[in-house]
Amino acid sequence: MTDQQNTAANEEETAPQFSLQRIYVRDLSFEAPKSPAIFRQQWEPSVGLDLNTRQKALEADFHEVVLTLSVTVKNGDEVAFIAEVQQAGIFLIKNLDEASMSHTLGAFCPNILFPYAREALDSLVTRGSFPALMLAPVNFDALYAQEMQRMQQDGVQTVQ
């Protein structure tokens, strides 16, 4: 019976583990350089979105992942507003091989953070008295695959 318990305990220690520890806003900014004049103009916006992720290993098996959404909205040639949110999370990730860890940090975690970042950005924009931004979902798996392919083409060692 003891051998079975030891085997079960060893398997549990080496089994992959993933746990979300905390989600938080790391940074938030909003600028409307042409206010209040911009509110008196015909509203014909063009939206530019930049998306970025980064990760940092913390102590033990904890990792911080930061998803940055930067939006620049122009009305004609004038910048109506610039808004940015850095949505972050702390994740406990254990016992993954290198490729799985890379994918988890580069695609899975940002996918968890995106709805929070989208809501924070939308709230920020409406508080600036602009129409709500309803950003479309993002396929982080496809973005991750594209980045891995780009790195391979550039001759950078990637984790497969």
C-alpha positions in Angstrom: 0.0 0.0 0.0 2.9 2.4 0.8 4.5 1.8 -2.6 1.2 2.7 -4.3 0.9 5.9 -2.2 4.5 6.9 -3.0 3.9 6.3 -6.7 0.8 8.4 -6.7 2.5 11.2 -4.8 5.5 11.1 -7.3 3.1 11.3 -10.3 1.3 14.2 -8.7 4.6 16.1 -8.1 5.6 15.7 -11.8 2.2 16.2 -13.4 1.8 19.5 -15.3 0.1 22.2 -13.2 -1.4 25.5 -14.2 -3.1 27.9 -11.8 -4.1 31.6 -12.2 -2.9 33.4 -9.1 -3.9 37.0 -9.8 -5.0 39.4 -12.6 -4.3 43.1 -12.3 -3.9 46.3 -14.2 -0.2 47.1 -14.4 -0.5 50.4 -16.2 -3.4 52.5 -17.7 -3.3 55.7 -19.7 -5.6 57.9 -21.7 -4.9 61.1 -23.7 -7.4 63.2 -25.7 -5.1 65.9 -27.1 -7.8 67.7 -29.2 -10.5 67.8 -26.5 -13.0 69.5 -26.4 -12.8 70.6 -30.0 -12.9 67.0 -31.2 -16.4 66.6 -29.8 -17.8 69.3 -32.1 -16.6 67.6 -35.3 -18.3 65.0 -37.5 -17.2 61.6 -36.0 -15.5 59.4 -38.6 -12.9 57.5 -36.7 -10.1 55.3 -37.8 -8.7 52.9 -35.2 -5.1 51.6 -34.9 -4.5 48.8 -32.5 -1.0 47.6 -31.3 -0.9 44.4 -29.3 2.1 43.2 -27.3 2.9 40.5 -24.7 5.8 39.9 -22.5 6.6 37.5 -19.7 8.9 37.4 -16.8 9.8 34.4 -14.5 9.2 35.2 -10.9 10.3 33.1 -7.9 9.9 29.3 -8.0 7.3 28.3 -10.7 5.5 31.7 -10.8 5.4 33.8 -14.0 4.1 37.2 -14.8 2.5 37.8 -18.2 1.7 41.3 -19.4 -0.6 42.0 -22.3 -0.4 45.5 -23.7 -3.2 47.0 -25.8 -2.5 50.4 -27.3 -5.2 52.1 -29.3 -4.8 55.3 -31.4 -8.1 56.7 -32.8 -8.0 59.4 -35.4 -10.8 61.5 -36.6 -9.7 62.5 -40.1 -6.0 63.5 -39.7 -6.3 64.5 -36.0 -5.7 62.2 -33.1 -8.9 62.0 -31.1 -7.5 59.8 -28.3 -4.7 57.4 -27.4 -5.5 54.8 -24.8 -3.3 52.0 -23.4 -3.7 49.3 -20.9 -1.2 46.8 -19.5 -3.2 43.9 -18.1 -1.1 41.5 -16.2 -1.4 38.1 -14.5 0.6 35.9 -12.2 0.4 32.3 -13.1 1.8 29.2 -11.4 3.1 26.9 -14.1 4.9 23.6 -13.2 6.3 20.6 -14.9 5.9 21.6 -18.6 8.4 20.8 -21.3 10.1 23.8 -22.9 7.8 23.9 -26.0 4.6 23.7 -23.8 5.9 26.4 -21.5 6.6 28.7 -24.4 3.2 28.2 -25.8 1.4 28.6 -22.5 3.2 31.9 -21.8 3.0 33.2 -25.3 -0.6 32.3 -26.2 -2.6 30.6 -23.5 -2.0 33.2 -20.7 -2.6 36.3 -23.0 -5.8 34.7 -24.1 -6.9 34.6 -20.5 -5.9 38.3 -20.0 -7.5 39.7 -23.2 -11.1 40.0 -22.0 -9.9 41.9 -18.9 -7.8 44.2 -21.0 -10.6 44.8 -23.5 -13.0 45.7 -20.8 -10.5 48.1 -19.1 -9.8 49.8 -22.4 -13.5 50.1 -23.3 -14.2 51.6 -19.8 -11.4 54.1 -20.2 -12.6 55.3 -23.6 -16.2 55.7 -22.5 -15.0 57.7 -19.5 -13.3 60.0 -21.9 -16.8 60.5 -23.5 -16.0 58.7 -26.7 -18.0 55.8 -28.2 -17.3 52.4 -26.8 -14.5 50.4 -28.4 -15.7 46.9 -29.1 -12.4 45.1 -30.0 -12.8 41.8 -31.8 -11.5 38.6 -30.2 -7.8 37.9 -30.9 -6.5 34.5 -31.9 -3.3 34.3 -29.7 -2.5 30.8 -30.9 -2.3 32.0 -34.5 -0.2 35.1 -33.5 2.1 32.8 -31.5 2.5 30.4 -34.5 3.3 33.4 -36.8 5.9 34.7 -34.4 7.6 31.3 -34.1 7.6 31.0 -37.9 9.1 34.5 -38.2 11.8 33.7 -35.7 12.6 30.5 -37.6 12.9 32.4 -40.8 15.2 35.0 -39.1 17.4 32.1 -37.9 16.5 32.5 -34.3 16.4 29.3 -32.3 12.8 28.5 -31.4 11.3 26.0 -29.0 9.1 23.4 -30.8 
